[in-house]
């Protein structure tokens, strides 16, 4: 599968240290996603002999661009990739890269959504792993020089944007969980029944926000889990103005004490 990283510079040049950190971050992130999906485990170590590897190709002008590929050196894993399909696989990579910076990807294909759902608890473990180092490295040229970074998939009929890292996303590297607890009325718009993570839309808002639970999801009662699943089903395909809402007690997670990017659910209506 062929991809490219575009660092939005004014000329065909980029600071070497920051540029290499950014490219390393993209490499680590995409390879980690691919290995997790194909091997059904989040890789702990990166080795030169791993069955899934990223391969640098040539650079190109028009800002500073670097082509690369994700190559699979194992027949069984290659068969899994073929079964998923390259288009759906690119959606999965896009989903996790965006999830790592708290951006929701909507309208996934049935195949991509099926694979993501099948990962269960690995899904959150993967997202957490990406946020530890890879996403920080990706933002090196953004943080140090203000350059946007785009990761794109090179498909037969053109270029498909997977994710953009910019001044907005770099702020997700410095999050603060508030000690305050607030009550909100929200509709559940996405919910992973295996991990307890999802997205909600506050009554009157046009945007969705990520949420998770303050305790281990396994400790949540079956009645509580069903409340979130039922609310999601009730709101599927319904315009926001007709959503049915739940009363939730939450702790906000903010960027620099300002924009809320996630809610930690502390309690819910009984």
N, C-alpha and C positions, 0 to 999 in steps of 0.2 A: 504494500500500500504506500502510495506516494503522498508526501505532505510538504509543507513549507512554513518557515517562520519568517515573518516580515517585521523588521525593526524600522519604525517610521522615522528615519533620519532625513535631513535635508540633502544629504549627499551619500554617495556609495562608500561610506566609511562609518565605523562605530568604535567607541572606546573598547580596547581589546579585553580588559579585565571584566568590565560589566557585560560586554557582549558575550563573552565565553560563559559567564555565570548564567545569563539568560538562556543561551542555547543548551547548557547542561540541564537547567531546570525543565525546559520543554522535553528534552530527551528522557530525563528521569520520570517525568509525569506520564508521558505517553506510553513509555515502556511498562511502567507500573500498572497502568490501567489495562493494557493489553495482556500482561501476564496474569493479572488477577482474574480477568474474564475467562481466559483460556485454561489456566491451571487451577482455578477455583481456590486460590489462596493468595493473600497479599504478600509479595516478595519482601523478605527481610534484607537480603543482601543483593547488590548488583555485581555480576561477574561477567567477564569477557566471554564466558562459555555458556551463558544463559540461553535457553532455547528460543527466547524472544528478545530481539535486539534492535536498536535504532542504528541506522547507517547514514552517515553524512554523504551528501551528493555535492553538487556544485552550488556556488553562490550566484546571485543574479542582481542586476541593478534595478533601479526604481525603488528608492529607499535602500535598505540593506536586506537582501533576502538570502535565505539558506534553505536549500532543498534537502529533504531527508526521507528515509523510508522506514517502515516497521517491517522487519523480516522475521519469519518464523522458521527455525531450523529443527523442526520435529514433525514427523508425518502425522502423528495423532493430533497435535495441536493445530497443524495446518488444516486438517480435515474439520476441526471444530470451527476455525475461522471461515472456511468455505461454507459450512452449514449456516453460520450466522449471516454471511454476506458482507461484502466490503462497505456497502452503503449504510447498512444498519450498524456495522462496527464503527464507522466514522461518527454516527449519531451518539453511540455510547461514549466514545472518547470526548466528544463535545459536551455531553451531559455532565461527565465528572469534572472536566476542566472548569466548566461554569459553576457547578455545584461547589467547587473548592473556593470560589469567591462569592458565594451566596447569590448566584443568579439562577433564576428558574428557566429551564428549557421546556417549552410547551410543544405539543403536537409531535411527539415521538412516534415513529412507526410502531406497529404492533410487535414486530420482531425485536426491535431495540428495547421496548418496554418490558417484553417478556424476559429478556436476558437480564436486565437490571433487577427486576423483581426476583428472579431466581437466585441472585447473589445473597439475598437475605442479610444477615449481620455483616457480611463481608463488605456490603455497600458503604456502611458508615465507617468501617475500619479503613477502607480504601480512601475515602474522602479525608479522614483525619490524617492519614499518612501523607497525602499530597500536600496538606496544609503545613506539615512540620518543616519541610525543607524545600521541596521542589517549587512550590508556588512563591516562596520567598526569593529563590534564585531567579525565577522567571521575571520577577519585577525589578531586577537589578538595574537595567537601563532606564526603566521608568522612574524608579526612585532617585537615581543619581543624575539623570540627564533629561528626564521628562519625555522620553520617547515611548509612544504606544507600541505594543507588540501584538501581532495577529498570528494565530495558528490556523492554517488553511489546509483543506484536503484537495488534492489534485485528482479530480475525477475526469472521465473521458469527455464530458461535455462542458468542462470549465472548472473554475475554482470555487470551492464552497468554504465560506468562513465558519470555523468551528468555535472560536472564542477570541475576544479582544481583552488584553490587559492594559490598563490605562491609569490615569491619576485617580479615578474613582475606585478601581479595584485595589490599588496599592494601599488604600486606607483600611482594607479588611485585614491587613497584616497586624493591625494594632486595635484589637477589640477589647471592650470592657463589659463585663457582666455586672449589671446593676444589683445592688442589695435590696432595692425596693421591690415590692410586689404590687401589681396593679390588676384591676379587673378589666377584661375586654369582652366584647361580643364579636365572635368571629365564626366564619364558615370554613370548614375544612375543604380544601381544594385538591390536596394530594396527601396520601397517607400510605406508608409502607407498613403493612400489618406484621412484618417480621422484625422490623427495627424500631418502630414507633416514631420515626422521623417523617416529616412531611412539610406541607406549606398550608398557610391559612390566610384568609382575607378578612380584615377587620371591617365591620359594618361601616359603610360610607367611604371606604378607601377603594382606589382603583388598582392597587398593587397587592401582590401576595408576599408573604414573609415566611421564612423557614421557621420550623418549630421542632422541639424535641422535649423529652421529659427530664425532670430533675433527678429521678431515681432510675434504677435499672428497669428497662422495659418489661423484663420477665416478672418483675414484682407488681406490675399493674394488674388489677383484677380483670377477669374476662369481661365483666360487665362494663368496666371503664374502656377497655379496648374496643368493645362493640359500639359504644357511644360515638367514638371517632369514626369508625367504619360506616355506621349508619348515617351520620351527618354527611360524610363524603358522598355516599350513594344518593342521599336525598337532594344533594346540590349538583350532581352530575348533569351537565347539559342545560343548566338553568342560568338565566341572566343574573348578575350580581344583585340587582334590585329585588329579586325574588328569593334570594338565599335564605335558608333557615340557619339561625345562628346558635352557637353554644356560648354559655358564660364560662370564661376561663380565668383562673388566677395565674399570672405569669410574671417572670422576671425578664426584662429586656436585656438583650446583648447589643451594645452600641459601638459605632465607630467614633472614636474621640468624643465620647459623651454626647453624640448628636444622632445621626441616622441609626435607626434600629434595623439590624439585619437578621435577627433571630429572637424568638421568644422561647424561654424555658418554662414549660408548663409545671406549675407547682400544685395546682388543683383544678377541678372542673365540677360543673354542676352535677349534682347527684340525681 
